[in-house]
C-alpha cells in the first residue's frame, strides 16, 4: 500500500515541480530585467527635468515677446501713421545710396 501512495506522490509531484520551477525561472528573469528598469527611470527623470527647464525658458521668452509687443504698441501710439516709418526707411536708403555713389 505504501508503494502505491509513493508512486502516486511521484506522479503528481512531477507536474507541480515543473510549474514551480518555471515560475522560479520567470521571477529570476524579472529580477535581472529590473536593472534596466532603473536605467529607464533615470532617463525618465532626466527627461522630466529637461521638460521643466524648457517650460521655464518658454515662459521667459513669452514674457520677452509680450513686453516687446507693448513697446511696439507704444511706438505706434506716438506715430500712428505706419506709412511715415516706411517713408523714413526709403529716405535713409536713398541717403546711403548717395553716400556710396
C-alpha positions in Angstrom: 0.0 0.0 0.0 2.8 2.4 0.8 4.3 1.8 -2.6 1.1 2.9 -4.4 1.0 6.1 -2.3 4.6 6.8 -3.0 4.1 6.2 -6.8 1.1 8.5 -6.8 3.0 11.2 -5.0 5.8 11.0 -7.6 3.3 11.1 -10.4 1.6 14.2 -9.1 4.7 15.9 -7.8 6.4 16.0 -11.3 4.0 18.5 -12.9 3.9 20.5 -9.7 7.7 20.8 -9.6 7.6 21.7 -13.3 5.2 24.6 -12.6 7.1 25.8 -9.6 10.5 25.7 -11.4 9.0 27.6 -14.4 7.6 30.2 -12.0 11.0 30.5 -10.2 12.8 31.0 -13.6 10.3 33.7 -14.6 10.9 35.5 -11.3 14.6 35.4 -11.7 14.4 36.8 -15.3 12.2 39.6 -14.0 14.8 40.4 -11.3 17.5 40.6 -14.0 15.4 42.9 -16.1 14.9 45.1 -13.0 18.3 46.8 -13.5 17.3 48.1 -16.9 14.1 49.4 -15.5 16.2 51.6 -13.1 18.0 53.0 -16.2 14.7 53.8 -17.7 13.6 55.5 -14.5 16.7 57.6 -14.5 16.2 58.6 -18.2 12.6 59.4 -17.4 13.6 61.7 -14.5 16.2 63.4 -16.7 13.6 64.0 -19.5 11.1 65.3 -16.9 13.8 67.8 -15.6 14.6 68.8 -19.2 10.9 69.3 -19.9 10.6 71.6 -16.9 13.6 73.6 -17.9 12.2 74.1 -21.4 8.8 75.2 -20.0 10.7 77.8 -17.9 12.5 79.0 -21.0 9.3 79.3 -23.0 7.7 81.3 -20.2 10.7 83.6 -20.2 10.5 84.0 -24.0 6.8 84.7 -23.7 7.5 87.4 -21.2 10.1 89.0 -23.5 7.8 88.9 -26.6 4.9 90.3 -24.6 7.0 93.2 -23.3 8.2 93.8 -26.8 4.6 94.0 -28.1 3.9 96.7 -25.5 6.9 98.6 -26.7 5.9 98.3 -30.3 2.4 99.4 -29.5 3.9 102.3 -27.7 5.8 103.4 -30.8 2.6 103.2 -32.9 0.9 105.3 -30.3 3.5 108.0 -30.7 3.4 107.7 -34.5 0.0 106.4 -35.6 0.9 106.6 -39.3 2.8 103.4 -40.3 3.5 104.8 -43.8 5.6 107.5 -42.2 8.1 104.9 -40.9 8.2 103.4 -44.5 9.0 106.9 -45.8 11.8 107.3 -43.3 13.3 104.0 -44.4 13.1 104.9 -48.0 14.8 108.3 -47.3 17.5 106.5 -45.4 18.1 104.1 -48.2 18.4 107.0 -50.7 20.9 108.7 -48.5 23.0 105.6 -48.2 23.0 105.1 -52.0 24.1 108.7 -52.4 27.0 108.2 -50.0 28.1 105.0 -51.8 27.8 106.5 -55.2 
